[in-house]
Amino acid sequence: MAIRSSEAEWKGNLRSGQGTMKLGSGAFEGSYSFPSRFEAGKGTNPEELIAAAHAGCFSMAFSAGLSSAGFTPARIHTTARVHLEPVGQGFGITRIELQTEAEIPGIDEPTFQREAENAKKNCPVSKALAGPQITLAATLVKR
């Protein structure tokens, strides 16, 4: 199967140093710093990239499960909120909140919720991040 890689480089001490992160595909390269990670500074941070990975993985897993159940989603939009909080003497990712909204013709609410929960439990990123609590709020959009 596929092996994916990314890079990060940090220069300087924790508080005043600067870093860059780069995806192996070249699709993204950005700076990060203490302020972008722990405050409201400009730039990205590892948790934001984890959130993007989780939202993308969940959406694809949800689509796969729905397809297996006989439904074709018109749209799945997912937001992941990764919480970085003080833990002991350092910091930890304490929870991840997934919020998804989807348009799926012909599906009922119980089937929708079941498939959403299955995607939350079984997407590869959820499995890799099994340490923090992962919650899900799933909304079925009827047009």
C-alpha positions in Angstrom: 0.0 0.0 0.0 0.9 3.7 -0.1 3.5 5.2 2.2 3.0 9.0 2.7 5.6 11.4 4.1 5.8 15.0 5.2 8.7 17.1 6.6 9.2 19.6 9.4 12.1 21.8 10.3 12.4 23.9 13.4 15.1 26.6 14.1 15.6 28.2 17.5 14.2 27.7 20.9 10.5 26.9 21.6 9.2 30.4 22.3 11.0 32.5 19.6 11.9 29.8 17.1 10.3 29.3 13.7 9.5 26.2 11.6 8.2 25.0 8.3 6.1 22.0 7.5 5.8 20.6 4.0 3.7 17.8 2.6 5.5 15.2 0.6 3.2 15.8 -2.3 4.1 19.4 -2.4 0.5 20.4 -2.1 1.2 22.5 1.0 4.1 24.2 2.7 3.7 26.5 5.6 5.4 28.2 8.5 4.6 27.5 12.2 5.7 29.0 15.5 4.9 29.0 19.1 2.2 31.7 18.6 0.6 29.8 15.7 0.4 26.7 17.8 -0.4 27.9 21.3 -1.8 31.4 20.7 -3.6 33.1 17.8 -0.5 33.8 15.7 -0.1 33.6 11.9 0.8 30.3 10.3 -0.2 26.7 10.7 0.4 24.1 13.4 0.5 20.3 13.7 -3.0 20.1 15.2 -4.5 22.0 12.3 -3.0 19.5 9.9 -4.2 16.6 12.0 -7.7 18.1 11.9 -7.6 18.4 8.1 -6.4 14.8 7.8 -9.1 13.6 10.1 -11.9 15.5 8.4 -10.7 14.2 5.0 -10.4 10.6 6.1 -13.7 10.6 7.9 -15.5 12.0 4.8 -14.0 9.4 2.5 -14.8 6.5 5.0 -18.3 7.8 5.4 -18.8 7.9 1.6 -17.4 4.3 1.3 -19.7 3.0 4.0 -22.7 4.7 2.5 -21.9 3.3 -0.9 -21.6 -0.2 0.5 -25.0 0.3 2.1 -26.5 1.3 -1.3 -26.5 5.1 -1.0 -24.7 7.7 -3.1 -23.9 10.9 -1.1 -24.4 14.1 -3.0 -22.2 16.0 -0.5 -20.4 15.3 2.8 -18.8 18.3 4.6 -16.8 17.6 7.7 -15.1 19.8 10.2 -12.6 18.4 12.8 -11.7 20.4 15.9 -8.6 19.2 17.6 -8.2 20.3 21.2 -4.6 20.9 22.4 -4.7 21.5 26.2 -2.3 21.4 29.2 -1.8 17.9 30.4 0.5 17.3 33.4 3.7 19.2 32.8 3.1 19.5 29.0 0.4 19.5 26.4 -1.8 16.8 24.9 -4.5 16.4 22.3 -7.4 15.7 24.7 -10.3 15.3 22.2 -11.3 15.7 18.6 -14.8 16.8 17.6 -16.0 15.8 14.2 -19.0 17.6 12.8 -20.4 16.4 9.5 -23.3 17.5 7.4 -24.3 15.4 4.4 -26.9 15.3 1.7 -27.7 11.6 0.9 -30.8 11.0 -1.2 -33.1 8.2 0.1 -31.5 7.6 3.5 -33.3 7.5 6.8 -32.0 9.0 10.0 -31.1 5.8 11.8 -29.1 4.4 8.8 -27.4 7.8 8.4 -26.3 7.9 12.1 -25.2 4.2 12.0 -23.0 4.8 9.0 -21.6 8.0 10.4 -20.6 6.2 13.7 -19.0 3.4 11.6 -17.0 5.9 9.7 -15.9 7.6 12.9 -14.7 4.3 14.4 -13.2 2.8 11.3 -11.4 5.6 9.3 -7.7 5.0 9.4 -7.0 8.4 11.0 -9.5 7.7 13.7 -7.8 4.4 14.4 -4.4 6.1 14.5 -5.7 8.8 16.9 -7.5 6.4 19.2 -6.0 8.0 22.3 -8.1 11.2 22.5 -11.9 11.1 22.8 -13.4 11.5 19.4 -17.0 12.8 19.3 -19.3 13.1 16.3 -22.3 15.4 15.5 -23.9 14.2 12.2 -26.6 16.2 10.4 -28.6 14.8 7.5 -29.6 17.5 5.1 -32.9 17.0 3.3 -33.4 19.2 0.2 
